Amino acid sequence: MSNTIRSCSGLAVSGADVAFLDQHRDDGRYRWDIRRARRDGDVVVETEREHLLLPDGRQPSGWARGKVGRDEMLWLQVDGDRRRWYRYEIDA
């Protein structure tokens, strides 16, 4: 399927809606974004970007680990804590 979104490290899908996890460094700080897209026939078209913060409002201090996409949910681990997972869910 043709797709203009590249180098993302996580994926959640709900019907025609798609969410890609994009991680990068911005001025030496880690940044996580969700790149929302929609399937349109045989093409995936980006529709918006969301900047992700942790539930307490802070920026992530590293790369997301343990990334697992299940249907409309994307599960992420932060700060090396293998017992704590954060969930991103597509608002379908």
Jmol script that loads the backbone (N, CA, C; Angstrom):
load data "model"
ATOM      1  N   MET A   1       0.851  -1.170   0.000  1.00  0.00           N
ATOM      2  CA  MET A   1       0.000   0.000   0.000  1.00  0.00           C
ATOM      3  C   MET A   1       0.903   1.242   0.000  1.00  0.00           C
ATOM      4  N   SER A   2       0.644   2.176  -0.854  1.00  0.00           N
ATOM      5  CA  SER A   2       1.420   3.401  -0.955  1.00  0.00           C
ATOM      6  C   SER A   2       1.228   4.244   0.305  1.00  0.00           C
ATOM      7  N   ASN A   3       2.352   4.790   0.827  1.00  0.00           N
ATOM      8  CA  ASN A   3       2.311   5.505   2.084  1.00  0.00           C
ATOM      9  C   ASN A   3       3.436   6.540   2.104  1.00  0.00           C
ATOM     10  N   THR A   4       3.120   7.780   2.432  1.00  0.00           N
ATOM     11  CA  THR A   4       4.145   8.828   2.476  1.00  0.00           C
ATOM     12  C   THR A   4       4.822   8.913   3.843  1.00  0.00           C
ATOM     13  N   ILE A   5       4.314   8.227   4.852  1.00  0.00           N
ATOM     14  CA  ILE A   5       4.886   8.274   6.202  1.00  0.00           C
ATOM     15  C   ILE A   5       5.999   7.232   6.290  1.00  0.00           C
ATOM     16  N   ARG A   6       7.190   7.665   6.704  1.00  0.00           N
ATOM     17  CA  ARG A   6       8.365   6.786   6.763  1.00  0.00           C
ATOM     18  C   ARG A   6       8.987   6.804   8.153  1.00  0.00           C
ATOM     19  N   SER A   7       9.736   5.767   8.446  1.00  0.00           N
ATOM     20  CA  SER A   7      10.588   5.670   9.640  1.00  0.00           C
ATOM     21  C   SER A   7       9.829   5.749  10.955  1.00  0.00           C
ATOM     22  N   CYS A   8       8.636   5.276  11.017  1.00  0.00           N
ATOM     23  CA  CYS A   8       7.895   5.254  12.273  1.00  0.00           C
ATOM     24  C   CYS A   8       8.103   3.904  12.954  1.00  0.00           C
ATOM     25  N   SER A   9       7.948   3.895  14.277  1.00  0.00           N
ATOM     26  CA  SER A   9       8.302   2.693  15.028  1.00  0.00           C
ATOM     27  C   SER A   9       7.138   2.022  15.720  1.00  0.00           C
ATOM     28  N   GLY A  10       5.921   2.465  15.485  1.00  0.00           N
ATOM     29  CA  GLY A  10       4.751   1.826  16.071  1.00  0.00           C
ATOM     30  C   GLY A  10       3.538   2.087  15.198  1.00  0.00           C
ATOM     31  N   LEU A  11       2.527   1.222  15.323  1.00  0.00           N
ATOM     32  CA  LEU A  11       1.357   1.316  14.452  1.00  0.00           C
ATOM     33  C   LEU A  11       0.118   0.849  15.199  1.00  0.00           C
ATOM     34  N   ALA A  12      -0.972   1.614  15.057  1.00  0.00           N
ATOM     35  CA  ALA A  12      -2.293   1.221  15.538  1.00  0.00           C
ATOM     36  C   ALA A  12      -3.273   1.478  14.400  1.00  0.00           C
ATOM     37  N   VAL A  13      -4.265   0.579  14.255  1.00  0.00           N
ATOM     38  CA  VAL A  13      -5.210   0.678  13.145  1.00  0.00           C
ATOM     39  C   VAL A  13      -6.632   0.460  13.655  1.00  0.00           C
ATOM     40  N   SER A  14      -7.553   1.313  13.205  1.00  0.00           N
ATOM     41  CA  SER A  14      -8.966   1.161  13.511  1.00  0.00           C
ATOM     42  C   SER A  14      -9.751   1.497  12.254  1.00  0.00           C
ATOM     43  N   GLY A  15     -10.220   0.466  11.561  1.00  0.00           N
ATOM     44  CA  GLY A  15     -10.919   0.680  10.300  1.00  0.00           C
ATOM     45  C   GLY A  15      -9.995   1.338   9.304  1.00  0.00           C
ATOM     46  N   ALA A  16     -10.398   2.490   8.763  1.00  0.00           N
ATOM     47  CA  ALA A  16      -9.565   3.227   7.805  1.00  0.00           C
ATOM     48  C   ALA A  16      -8.598   4.189   8.487  1.00  0.00           C
ATOM     49  N   ASP A  17      -8.715   4.349   9.832  1.00  0.00           N
ATOM     50  CA  ASP A  17      -7.841   5.263  10.576  1.00  0.00           C
ATOM     51  C   ASP A  17      -6.571   4.540  11.003  1.00  0.00           C
ATOM     52  N   VAL A  18      -5.441   5.242  10.869  1.00  0.00           N
ATOM     53  CA  VAL A  18      -4.138   4.680  11.200  1.00  0.00           C
ATOM     54  C   VAL A  18      -3.381   5.689  12.049  1.00  0.00           C
ATOM     55  N   ALA A  19      -2.622   5.203  13.040  1.00  0.00           N
ATOM     56  CA  ALA A  19      -1.774   6.062  13.869  1.00  0.00           C
ATOM     57  C   ALA A  19      -0.372   5.470  13.881  1.00  0.00           C
ATOM     58  N   PHE A  20       0.618   6.265  13.475  1.00  0.00           N
ATOM     59  CA  PHE A  20       2.016   5.849  13.449  1.00  0.00           C
ATOM     60  C   PHE A  20       2.754   6.568  14.582  1.00  0.00           C
ATOM     61  N   LEU A  21       3.594   5.854  15.338  1.00  0.00           N
ATOM     62  CA  LEU A  21       4.444   6.477  16.351  1.00  0.00           C
ATOM     63  C   LEU A  21       5.733   6.924  15.691  1.00  0.00           C
ATOM     64  N   ASP A  22       6.030   8.205  15.821  1.00  0.00           N
ATOM     65  CA  ASP A  22       7.251   8.791  15.260  1.00  0.00           C
ATOM     66  C   ASP A  22       8.071   9.321  16.434  1.00  0.00           C
ATOM     67  N   GLN A  23       9.270   8.791  16.621  1.00  0.00           N
ATOM     68  CA  GLN A  23      10.151   9.234  17.694  1.00  0.00           C
ATOM     69  C   GLN A  23      11.362   9.926  17.087  1.00  0.00           C
ATOM     70  N   HIS A  24      11.741  11.064  17.661  1.00  0.00           N
ATOM     71  CA  HIS A  24      12.933  11.746  17.188  1.00  0.00           C
ATOM     72  C   HIS A  24      13.473  12.653  18.288  1.00  0.00           C
ATOM     73  N   ARG A  25      14.632  13.222  18.038  1.00  0.00           N
ATOM     74  CA  ARG A  25      15.225  14.164  18.981  1.00  0.00           C
ATOM     75  C   ARG A  25      15.040  15.566  18.431  1.00  0.00           C
ATOM     76  N   ASP A  26      14.670  16.469  19.317  1.00  0.00           N
ATOM     77  CA  ASP A  26      14.437  17.866  18.965  1.00  0.00           C
ATOM     78  C   ASP A  26      15.207  18.724  19.969  1.00  0.00           C
ATOM     79  N   ASP A  27      16.262  19.407  19.519  1.00  0.00           N
ATOM     80  CA  ASP A  27      17.119  20.210  20.397  1.00  0.00           C
ATOM     81  C   ASP A  27      17.646  19.396  21.577  1.00  0.00           C
ATOM     82  N   GLY A  28      18.051  18.135  21.315  1.00  0.00           N
ATOM     83  CA  GLY A  28      18.624  17.282  22.346  1.00  0.00           C
ATOM     84  C   GLY A  28      17.608  16.614  23.252  1.00  0.00           C
ATOM     85  N   ARG A  29      16.332  16.880  23.055  1.00  0.00           N
ATOM     86  CA  ARG A  29      15.271  16.272  23.865  1.00  0.00           C
ATOM     87  C   ARG A  29      14.527  15.244  23.024  1.00  0.00           C
ATOM     88  N   TYR A  30      14.015  14.247  23.695  1.00  0.00           N
ATOM     89  CA  TYR A  30      13.242  13.220  22.996  1.00  0.00           C
ATOM     90  C   TYR A  30      11.836  13.741  22.753  1.00  0.00           C
ATOM     91  N   ARG A  31      11.306  13.367  21.618  1.00  0.00           N
ATOM     92  CA  ARG A  31       9.957  13.804  21.247  1.00  0.00           C
ATOM     93  C   ARG A  31       9.233  12.625  20.618  1.00  0.00           C
ATOM     94  N   TRP A  32       8.017  12.422  21.063  1.00  0.00           N
ATOM     95  CA  TRP A  32       7.161  11.390  20.484  1.00  0.00           C
ATOM     96  C   TRP A  32       5.979  12.088  19.826  1.00  0.00           C
ATOM     97  N   ASP A  33       5.708  11.707  18.611  1.00  0.00           N
ATOM     98  CA  ASP A  33       4.545  12.232  17.895  1.00  0.00           C
ATOM     99  C   ASP A  33       3.724  11.078  17.366  1.00  0.00           C
ATOM    100  N   ILE A  34       2.442  11.297  17.284  1.00  0.00           N
ATOM    101  CA  ILE A  34       1.550  10.375  16.581  1.00  0.00           C
ATOM    102  C   ILE A  34       1.208  11.042  15.262  1.00  0.00           C
ATOM    103  N   ARG A  35       1.480  10.334  14.195  1.00  0.00           N
ATOM    104  CA  ARG A  35       1.146  10.830  12.851  1.00  0.00           C
ATOM    105  C   ARG A  35      -0.124  10.097  12.427  1.00  0.00           C
ATOM    106  N   ARG A  36      -1.236  10.808  12.477  1.00  0.00           N
ATOM    107  CA  ARG A  36      -2.537  10.230  12.129  1.00  0.00           C
ATOM    108  C   ARG A  36      -2.686  10.212  10.609  1.00  0.00           C
ATOM    109  N   ALA A  37      -3.315   9.162  10.117  1.00  0.00           N
ATOM    110  CA  ALA A  37      -3.517   9.011   8.681  1.00  0.00           C
ATOM    111  C   ALA A  37      -4.828   8.279   8.450  1.00  0.00           C
ATOM    112  N   ARG A  38      -5.200   8.251   7.196  1.00  0.00           N
ATOM    113  CA  ARG A  38      -6.439   7.563   6.791  1.00  0.00           C
ATOM    114  C   ARG A  38      -6.184   6.851   5.484  1.00  0.00           C
ATOM    115  N   ARG A  39      -6.669   5.623   5.418  1.00  0.00           N
ATOM    116  CA  ARG A  39      -6.575   4.885   4.152  1.00  0.00           C
ATOM    117  C   ARG A  39      -7.611   5.439   3.190  1.00  0.00           C
ATOM    118  N   ASP A  40      -7.148   5.726   1.989  1.00  0.00           N
ATOM    119  CA  ASP A  40      -8.018   6.230   0.935  1.00  0.00           C
ATOM    120  C   ASP A  40      -7.769   5.356  -0.280  1.00  0.00           C
ATOM    121  N   GLY A  41      -8.557   4.302  -0.440  1.00  0.00           N
ATOM    122  CA  GLY A  41      -8.317   3.336  -1.508  1.00  0.00           C
ATOM    123  C   GLY A  41      -7.030   2.578  -1.241  1.00  0.00           C
ATOM    124  N   ASP A  42      -6.093   2.674  -2.161  1.00  0.00           N
ATOM    125  CA  ASP A  42      -4.811   1.985  -2.025  1.00  0.00           C
ATOM    126  C   ASP A  42      -3.702   2.883  -1.494  1.00  0.00           C
ATOM    127  N   VAL A  43      -4.054   4.024  -0.911  1.00  0.00           N
ATOM    128  CA  VAL A  43      -3.066   4.990  -0.434  1.00  0.00           C
ATOM    129  C   VAL A  43      -3.364   5.344   1.024  1.00  0.00           C
ATOM    130  N   VAL A  44      -2.302   5.546   1.818  1.00  0.00           N
ATOM    131  CA  VAL A  44      -2.442   6.047   3.182  1.00  0.00           C
ATOM    132  C   VAL A  44      -2.026   7.518   3.167  1.00  0.00           C
ATOM    133  N   VAL A  45      -2.923   8.404   3.619  1.00  0.00           N
ATOM    134  CA  VAL A  45      -2.696   9.849   3.553  1.00  0.00           C
ATOM    135  C   VAL A  45      -2.643  10.409   4.977  1.00  0.00           C
ATOM    136  N   GLU A  46      -1.549  11.121   5.303  1.00  0.00           N
ATOM    137  CA  GLU A  46      -1.421  11.739   6.625  1.00  0.00           C
ATOM    138  C   GLU A  46      -2.451  12.855   6.763  1.00  0.00           C
ATOM    139  N   THR A  47      -3.120  12.896   7.942  1.00  0.00           N
ATOM    140  CA  THR A  47      -4.155  13.896   8.182  1.00  0.00           C
ATOM    141  C   THR A  47      -3.783  14.887   9.277  1.00  0.00           C
ATOM    142  N   GLU A  48      -2.990  14.461  10.268  1.00  0.00           N
ATOM    143  CA  GLU A  48      -2.597  15.368  11.350  1.00  0.00           C
ATOM    144  C   GLU A  48      -1.473  14.749  12.170  1.00  0.00           C
ATOM    145  N   ARG A  49      -0.867  15.586  13.032  1.00  0.00           N
ATOM    146  CA  ARG A  49       0.162  15.118  13.967  1.00  0.00           C
ATOM    147  C   ARG A  49      -0.230  15.536  15.374  1.00  0.00           C
ATOM    148  N   GLU A  50       0.058  14.656  16.319  1.00  0.00           N
ATOM    149  CA  GLU A  50      -0.194  14.939  17.723  1.00  0.00           C
ATOM    150  C   GLU A  50       1.114  14.761  18.478  1.00  0.00           C
ATOM    151  N   HIS A  51       1.465  15.712  19.318  1.00  0.00           N
ATOM    152  CA  HIS A  51       2.643  15.588  20.175  1.00  0.00           C
ATOM    153  C   HIS A  51       2.218  14.827  21.426  1.00  0.00           C
ATOM    154  N   LEU A  52       2.926  13.749  21.766  1.00  0.00           N
ATOM    155  CA  LEU A  52       2.578  12.961  22.944  1.00  0.00           C
ATOM    156  C   LEU A  52       3.401  13.385  24.151  1.00  0.00           C
ATOM    157  N   LEU A  53       2.731  13.543  25.264  1.00  0.00           N
ATOM    158  CA  LEU A  53       3.358  13.743  26.559  1.00  0.00           C
ATOM    159  C   LEU A  53       2.936  12.583  27.448  1.00  0.00           C
ATOM    160  N   LEU A  54       3.687  12.345  28.500  1.00  0.00           N
ATOM    161  CA  LEU A  54       3.307  11.313  29.460  1.00  0.00           C
ATOM    162  C   LEU A  54       2.125  11.813  30.282  1.00  0.00           C
ATOM    163  N   PRO A  55       1.376  10.918  30.940  1.00  0.00           N
ATOM    164  CA  PRO A  55       0.170  11.340  31.662  1.00  0.00           C
ATOM    165  C   PRO A  55       0.391  12.458  32.688  1.00  0.00           C
ATOM    166  N   ASP A  56       1.603  12.551  33.254  1.00  0.00           N
ATOM    167  CA  ASP A  56       1.864  13.616  34.225  1.00  0.00           C
ATOM    168  C   ASP A  56       2.290  14.924  33.553  1.00  0.00           C
ATOM    169  N   GLY A  57       2.241  14.977  32.201  1.00  0.00           N
ATOM    170  CA  GLY A  57       2.533  16.193  31.454  1.00  0.00           C
ATOM    171  C   GLY A  57       3.987  16.388  31.067  1.00  0.00           C
ATOM    172  N   ARG A  58       4.860  15.460  31.435  1.00  0.00           N
ATOM    173  CA  ARG A  58       6.278  15.627  31.114  1.00  0.00           C
ATOM    174  C   ARG A  58       6.626  15.013  29.766  1.00  0.00           C
ATOM    175  N   GLN A  59       7.722  15.510  29.227  1.00  0.00           N
ATOM    176  CA  GLN A  59       8.267  14.951  27.983  1.00  0.00           C
ATOM    177  C   GLN A  59       8.877  13.585  28.292  1.00  0.00           C
ATOM    178  N   PRO A  60       8.882  12.658  27.344  1.00  0.00           N
ATOM    179  CA  PRO A  60       9.599  11.403  27.573  1.00  0.00           C
ATOM    180  C   PRO A  60      11.099  11.674  27.686  1.00  0.00           C
ATOM    181  N   SER A  61      11.787  10.865  28.492  1.00  0.00           N
ATOM    182  CA  SER A  61      13.223  11.063  28.712  1.00  0.00           C
ATOM    183  C   SER A  61      14.074  10.130  27.851  1.00  0.00           C
ATOM    184  N   GLY A  62      13.448   9.397  26.944  1.00  0.00           N
ATOM    185  CA  GLY A  62      14.183   8.485  26.071  1.00  0.00           C
ATOM    186  C   GLY A  62      13.263   7.925  25.014  1.00  0.00           C
ATOM    187  N   TRP A  63      13.771   6.933  24.311  1.00  0.00           N
ATOM    188  CA  TRP A  63      12.975   6.270  23.280  1.00  0.00           C
ATOM    189  C   TRP A  63      11.953   5.357  23.930  1.00  0.00           C
ATOM    190  N   ALA A  64      10.783   5.231  23.322  1.00  0.00           N
ATOM    191  CA  ALA A  64       9.776   4.283  23.803  1.00  0.00           C
ATOM    192  C   ALA A  64      10.308   2.872  23.576  1.00  0.00           C
ATOM    193  N   ARG A  65      10.107   2.014  24.546  1.00  0.00           N
ATOM    194  CA  ARG A  65      10.526   0.612  24.454  1.00  0.00           C
ATOM    195  C   ARG A  65       9.279  -0.257  24.465  1.00  0.00           C
ATOM    196  N   GLY A  66       9.445  -1.501  24.112  1.00  0.00           N
ATOM    197  CA  GLY A  66       8.344  -2.453  24.194  1.00  0.00           C
ATOM    198  C   GLY A  66       7.117  -2.023  23.428  1.00  0.00           C
ATOM    199  N   LYS A  67       7.319  -1.433  22.276  1.00  0.00           N
ATOM    200  CA  LYS A  67       6.186  -0.915  21.490  1.00  0.00           C
ATOM    201  C   LYS A  67       5.357  -2.085  20.946  1.00  0.00           C
ATOM    202  N   VAL A  68       4.064  -2.077  21.275  1.00  0.00           N
ATOM    203  CA  VAL A  68       3.166  -3.135  20.814  1.00  0.00           C
ATOM    204  C   VAL A  68       1.901  -2.479  20.276  1.00  0.00           C
ATOM    205  N   GLY A  69       1.563  -2.749  19.029  1.00  0.00           N
ATOM    206  CA  GLY A  69       0.320  -2.265  18.446  1.00  0.00           C
ATOM    207  C   GLY A  69      -0.687  -3.395  18.379  1.00  0.00           C
ATOM    208  N   ARG A  70      -1.865  -3.174  18.933  1.00  0.00           N
ATOM    209  CA  ARG A  70      -2.965  -4.140  18.886  1.00  0.00           C
ATOM    210  C   ARG A  70      -4.219  -3.401  18.474  1.00  0.00           C
ATOM    211  N   ASP A  71      -4.666  -3.673  17.271  1.00  0.00           N
ATOM    212  CA  ASP A  71      -5.863  -3.008  16.763  1.00  0.00           C
ATOM    213  C   ASP A  71      -5.725  -1.494  16.899  1.00  0.00           C
ATOM    214  N   GLU A  72      -6.660  -0.838  17.624  1.00  0.00           N
ATOM    215  CA  GLU A  72      -6.643   0.628  17.717  1.00  0.00           C
ATOM    216  C   GLU A  72      -5.771   1.136  18.864  1.00  0.00           C
ATOM    217  N   MET A  73      -5.013   0.252  19.527  1.00  0.00           N
ATOM    218  CA  MET A  73      -4.192   0.659  20.665  1.00  0.00           C
ATOM    219  C   MET A  73      -2.706   0.453  20.395  1.00  0.00           C
ATOM    220  N   LEU A  74      -1.921   1.391  20.909  1.00  0.00           N
ATOM    221  CA  LEU A  74      -0.469   1.301  20.855  1.00  0.00           C
ATOM    222  C   LEU A  74       0.030   1.369  22.296  1.00  0.00           C
ATOM    223  N   TRP A  75       0.739   0.329  22.726  1.00  0.00           N
ATOM    224  CA  TRP A  75       1.251   0.230  24.090  1.00  0.00           C
ATOM    225  C   TRP A  75       2.738   0.550  24.076  1.00  0.00           C
ATOM    226  N   LEU A  76       3.192   1.392  25.035  1.00  0.00           N
ATOM    227  CA  LEU A  76       4.576   1.845  25.077  1.00  0.00           C
ATOM    228  C   LEU A  76       5.131   1.730  26.499  1.00  0.00           C
ATOM    229  N   GLN A  77       6.408   1.382  26.599  1.00  0.00           N
ATOM    230  CA  GLN A  77       7.109   1.398  27.884  1.00  0.00           C
ATOM    231  C   GLN A  77       8.053   2.594  27.898  1.00  0.00           C
ATOM    232  N   VAL A  78       8.245   3.158  29.093  1.00  0.00           N
ATOM    233  CA  VAL A  78       9.075   4.342  29.250  1.00  0.00           C
ATOM    234  C   VAL A  78      10.053   4.138  30.403  1.00  0.00           C
ATOM    235  N   ASP A  79      11.224   4.748  30.291  1.00  0.00           N
ATOM    236  CA  ASP A  79      12.203   4.804  31.374  1.00  0.00           C
ATOM    237  C   ASP A  79      12.666   3.429  31.853  1.00  0.00           C
ATOM    238  N   GLY A  80      12.615   2.411  31.004  1.00  0.00           N
ATOM    239  CA  GLY A  80      13.124   1.097  31.362  1.00  0.00           C
ATOM    240  C   GLY A  80      12.280   0.322  32.360  1.00  0.00           C
ATOM    241  N   ASP A  81      11.111   0.828  32.728  1.00  0.00           N
ATOM    242  CA  ASP A  81      10.233   0.131  33.668  1.00  0.00           C
ATOM    243  C   ASP A  81       9.381  -0.867  32.895  1.00  0.00           C
ATOM    244  N   ARG A  82       9.738  -2.133  32.958  1.00  0.00           N
ATOM    245  CA  ARG A  82       9.044  -3.166  32.183  1.00  0.00           C
ATOM    246  C   ARG A  82       7.672  -3.526  32.762  1.00  0.00           C
ATOM    247  N   ARG A  83       7.336  -2.996  33.939  1.00  0.00           N
ATOM    248  CA  ARG A  83       6.036  -3.287  34.539  1.00  0.00           C
ATOM    249  C   ARG A  83       5.008  -2.195  34.268  1.00  0.00           C
ATOM    250  N   ARG A  84       5.450  -1.070  33.714  1.00  0.00           N
ATOM    251  CA  ARG A  84       4.532   0.043  33.472  1.00  0.00           C
ATOM    252  C   ARG A  84       4.388   0.270  31.976  1.00  0.00           C
ATOM    253  N   TRP A  85       3.149   0.269  31.507  1.00  0.00           N
ATOM    254  CA  TRP A  85       2.844   0.495  30.100  1.00  0.00           C
ATOM    255  C   TRP A  85       1.953   1.724  29.980  1.00  0.00           C
ATOM    256  N   TYR A  86       2.162   2.477  28.924  1.00  0.00           N
ATOM    257  CA  TYR A  86       1.295   3.608  28.583  1.00  0.00           C
ATOM    258  C   TYR A  86       0.541   3.240  27.314  1.00  0.00           C
ATOM    259  N   ARG A  87      -0.703   3.671  27.233  1.00  0.00           N
ATOM    260  CA  ARG A  87      -1.548   3.293  26.104  1.00  0.00           C
ATOM    261  C   ARG A  87      -1.989   4.527  25.331  1.00  0.00           C
ATOM    262  N   TYR A  88      -1.837   4.441  24.008  1.00  0.00           N
ATOM    263  CA  TYR A  88      -2.412   5.427  23.093  1.00  0.00           C
ATOM    264  C   TYR A  88      -3.522   4.709  22.340  1.00  0.00           C
ATOM    265  N   GLU A  89      -4.697   5.318  22.260  1.00  0.00           N
ATOM    266  CA  GLU A  89      -5.827   4.683  21.579  1.00  0.00           C
ATOM    267  C   GLU A  89      -6.404   5.652  20.546  1.00  0.00           C
ATOM    268  N   ILE A  90      -6.610   5.144  19.348  1.00  0.00           N
ATOM    269  CA  ILE A  90      -7.231   5.953  18.298  1.00  0.00           C
ATOM    270  C   ILE A  90      -8.658   6.270  18.702  1.00  0.00           C
ATOM    271  N   ASP A  91      -9.033   7.537  18.638  1.00  0.00           N
ATOM    272  CA  ASP A  91     -10.420   7.942  18.910  1.00  0.00           C
ATOM    273  C   ASP A  91     -11.238   7.664  17.665  1.00  0.00           C
ATOM    274  N   ALA A  92     -11.831   6.507  17.620  1.00  0.00           N
ATOM    275  CA  ALA A  92     -12.595   6.129  16.415  1.00  0.00           C
ATOM    276  C   ALA A  92     -14.041   6.551  16.529  1.00  0.00           C
TER     277      ALA A  92
END
end "model"
wireframe off; spacefill off
backbone 0.3
color backbone group
